[in-house]
Amino acid sequence: MNSPAAQPDRHPLAVQHPELDEASIRLLVQTFYGRAREDELIGPIFNRAVEDWDEHIGRISDFWSSMFLKTGRYTGAPMRPHLLLSLQGPHFDRWLQLFEATVRDLFAPELAELFIIRARRIADSFEMAIASTRGDLVRPRHSI
C-alpha cells in the first residue's frame, strides 16, 4: 500500500493521513470528553478537575495537534496536573477504553491505531509517574 502524498501545508514530520486535520482532532477531543464526562468512573474526576471545558478542549486539541500535526501549539506540562489527582489503575484503564472506542468510531483503522498506540504510551507514563510519586514503586537495590 502506498502512503498518501504529503499535504503541502503540513510539517514534514506530521502524520500524513487524509482524515487527519485540525477539525478531526477537535472532533475527537470533543467526542471523547463528552463521553468521559458522563462516565460513572472517570466523569466525577474530570468534572471536579476541569473548570472551563471550552478551554480544556482547546488545550487538549492543541496537545494532539502538536503530537500528530507537529504544530507546536501545545506548550504545557501535562504530567503535573495529573499528579494532583487521585488517579489509579482502573481510571487509566477506563480512560483508554473510552478513548480507544472514540478513535475507532471516528477514524479509519490505521489512523485509529496511531492514536491508540500514543494514548497507551501516555497512560503508561502517567501511571508510572504517579505510582513513583506516591512511592508505590519498589526501587531495585543496586549491588556493588
N, C-alpha and C positions, 0 to 999 in steps of 0.2 A: 504494500500500500504506500503510495507516495504521500509525503507530508504536504499540507497545504502551503501555498506560497506565502511568504511573509507579507503581512499587511503593511503598506507603505508608511503609515503614521505610527507604527509600533516600535518600541525599543527592540533592538536585535536579539536580546535575551528573553523577551516576553514570550509567553506561551502563545503559539500560533494555532488558533482554532476558530473556525467561523462562528461558533456560538458564543465565544468569549469576548465580551466588551464591557464597558462601564455599566451599561444598563442591565446586562445579565448578572453582573456581580451584585449590583444593588438589589435586584430582584431576589437573588439567593439570600442575601443578608436579611432583607425584609421578611421573606417567607420563613426562613429559619427562626428568626426571633419571634415572629407571630406564633409559631408552634411552641417554641421554648417557653414563652411567657404563659402559655396555657397548660404546660406540663405540670403534673402533680409533684414530681420530684424536684426538677430544677427551676420551675417557674417561680416559686417563692424566693429563691436565691437571687435570680435576675431582677425580679420586681422590687426587692429590697435594695439591691446594689445600684440599679440604674435610675437616675433621677430624670434625665431628659432622653427619651427614646429616639427622637429625631437626631440628636447629636451623637448618640451611641451608634445608631445605624450608619450614619455618615462616617464615623471614625472607623468602624469595623469594615465598611465598604472600602475605605482608603487602605486599610491593612491588606485586604485581599487583592486590591488593585495593585498595590506595591509589590505584593508577593508574585502575582501572576503576570501583570502587565508591565511591571518594572517602572511604575510611575513615580515612585519615591515620595508619594504624598503622606504616607504614614511615618510619623517620627516619634511615636510614643514608646513606652517601655511596657509591653503587655503583661509581663510576669508580675510586676509589683501589685497591681490591683487584685490579682487572683490570689496572691499570698495572704491578703487580708480577709478573704472569705473562708468559711468553714467547709471547704470542698473536700470530698473523699472519693474513693474509687467509684462507687455507684453513680456519683454525679458526673464523673468523666465518661463513664460507660453510657449513660443516658444521653449526654451531650453528643457523643459520637453517633449513637443510634439515630437521633433526630437529624443531625447534620447529614449523615450518610443517606438517609431516606430522602431528605430535601434535595441534595445534589442529584440523586438518581431520578427524582421526579422531574427535575428541571433540565438536565443536560444529557447529551449522548453518553453512552457508557465510557468511552475513552476519556472524555473530559471530566466526568464524574469521578473516575478513578484517580485522576490527578489531584482533585480536591480532597478525596478521601485519604490518600497517602499523606498529604501535607497535614490534614487535620489530625490524623493519628499521631504523627510526629510531634505536633504541637501539644496534644493532650498528654502524650508520654512525658515530654519535657516539663510541662506544668506539674503533672502529678509527681514526678521525681523531685522537682524543686520544692514543692510544698511538703512532701514527706521529709526531705532533707532539712528544711527549715524547722519542722516540728521535732526533729530528732528521731523520726521513725525509721530511718535507715541505719543499719549497723555498718560502721566503717570497718573494713578489713584491717587486721593488725599487720603492721609491716615487720617482717623478720630481718634481723641483721645478719 
